[in-house]
């Protein structure tokens, strides 16, 4: 009889804890994503392809590879077909922190060698 009582108390405690966790999980606010603010930064071009742009920061020498958003894909394809950005060209890229998609790229492509 004693083992059955302990088993029932343990089962009730588990059910109660589960119910409390479910209620607290529903009332908790969703996690806040990283800043969704668009950042504007200056870079130096390392390499350009028809799908992406590899750049490095001017101050810390960090390397980034940005793919093109659908809004600038045609423009970047036209720049690439005309010779594209060359190694060392300076560009400004607008992107969201933590993402590798460029929303706008501004800079003057140099003449290909």
N, C-alpha and C positions, 0 to 999 in steps of 0.2 A: 504494500500500500504506500509505503514511504517513497519508493522509487517512482511510482506513478505520479505522486504529488510533485516531486522535484521536476519531473519531465514536463508536466503541465505548466508549472511556474516558468520554467526555462522557455518553453514554446510561447507562452504569453508575452514574456519579455522580448523575445525576438520579433514577434509580430508588432508589438508596441514601438520598438526601435525603428523597424521598417516603415511604419506609418508616419512617425515623426520625421524621418529622413525624407520621405516623399513630400510631405507638406513643406518642409523647409527648402527643398530643392525647387519647388514650384514658386515660392515667394521670393527667392533670391533674384537679384537683378542679373541680366545677362552680362557676360564679361565685356569690358570695354575694349574695342579693337584699338590697334595702334593708330596713331594720328592719321586721319584720312585727308589731311591738308596736303595740297599739292606743293611740292618743293621745287624751287628753281635753283639749279647749281651749274657751275662752270666746269667744263672738262676738256681734256685733250684727247683727240681721236687716236686710237691704237689701230683699229681695223673696222671697215664697214663691209657688210654683206647685204644682200637683198632682203634678209629677214631680221637682221639685228645690227646694233652698233656697239662695238667694244670701246670703252673709254677708260681714262684714269683721271683721278682728281688732281687738281693742280697743286694742292698743298700737302696732302698726305700720301699721295701715290697709291691710293686704293684703286683696284680695277673693278669695273662694272660692265655687265653686258645687258643692254636694254633691247627688248623687242619693241616693235612699233604697234601702237594702238591702231584700231581700224580707221580712225579719223585721219591719221597721217601716213598710212601705209602707201597710198598712191603717190603722195608727194615724195616720200623717201625712195620709192621705186624709180621715179623720174630722175631724182638726184643721182641714184646709183647708175642708171643707164647713161647719164651724162658724164660719168667719171667718178662720181661719189666723193665722199670726204677722204682725204689722204692722211697718212700718219703725221701727227703733229698739229692738225687743224684744230682750232679752238671752237667749241660749241657750247651752247647753253641748252640744258635738258630740263624739262618739267616732268616730274614723276611723283608718285606717292611713296613715302617712307616704307621700307620693307617689301616693296614690290619692284619688279624689273621691267615694267611697261612704261615706255616714254609716251607722254601725251602730246608733247610739242618739242621740236628740236629746231634750234635757230643757230645759224652759223654760215659763213661763206666757204663753200668748198674751194680748195685750191685746184690749180690746173694739174691733171695727171701727168706723170713723167713719161 
